[in-house]
Amino acid sequence: MSALDLALTSRLQTYIATHPEVHASKSLTKVALSFTAMLKSFEAIRVVFTRVDADGNGTIEYDEFLAACAELRVEGEKSADLLRDVYETADVNHDGHVDFREFVMALTLAFLVAAAQRAERGEEVIERPNAKKETEAEFLAHRCLDKVLEAWLLFDDAGQGFITKKNVTSALATFEDGARGDHAAGASARLIRARFGEMHFGETETISFQEFLYAVEGWCGLDDEDEEQGS
């Protein structure tokens, strides 16, 4: 595993261990019904995207991404390599910069990495910081992260920090059984199955949090939003 994967896995494991009630109180059907709320939380980050897109070209270069990270208080030499990895991971189509959907992913990952770095230094990691002390970017990234993790924890029921193809298959089967007779839920089930089908399962049959986050954005219709705004 890369340094980024290790940092994210460690952070996810910590979150899962300290939030046992999150998985128990949710279902995939409820997650599907919350897609609209998820999309709104993603779209809220557009104000940060617009502000750090200094040249106004609709994409974020690495130096602009670092400006957003400054608002997340992700700093220090130890974080530099991880932030570069975050940026390159978010550049899904490998064109050298990130668009808005990729930026949402990058900012959310940076938020997780920042928390992992603080934990590694022995600093207290507050899950619900005082809103008065949060920057706007921290608040928006935290809200996005909460919503994504609610979906993630349905699959990572063992608290491993990654999910397997078996986790996905099991959750989908349960979801589809409960969605019979419900057109909206059934459509969501097909959408989720299609999204996971697009993912590449390697020899380990696992999906990383990065891949999951990018898929969730698609489930919520973030692609459709971008297409509408670009037309």
Secondary structure, DSSP 8 states (H G I E B T S, - for coil): --HHHHHHHHHHHHHHHH-HHHHHT--HHHHHHTHHHHHHHHHHTHHHHHHH-TT-SSSB-HHHHHHHHHHTT--SHHHHHHHHHHHHHH-TT-SSSB-HHHHHHHHHHHHHHHHHHHHHTT----SS--GGGS-HHHHHHHHHHHHHHHHHHHH-TT--SSEEHHHHHHHHHHHHHHHTT-HHHHHHHHHHHHHHHHS---TT-EE-HHHHHHHHHHHTTHHHHHHHHH-
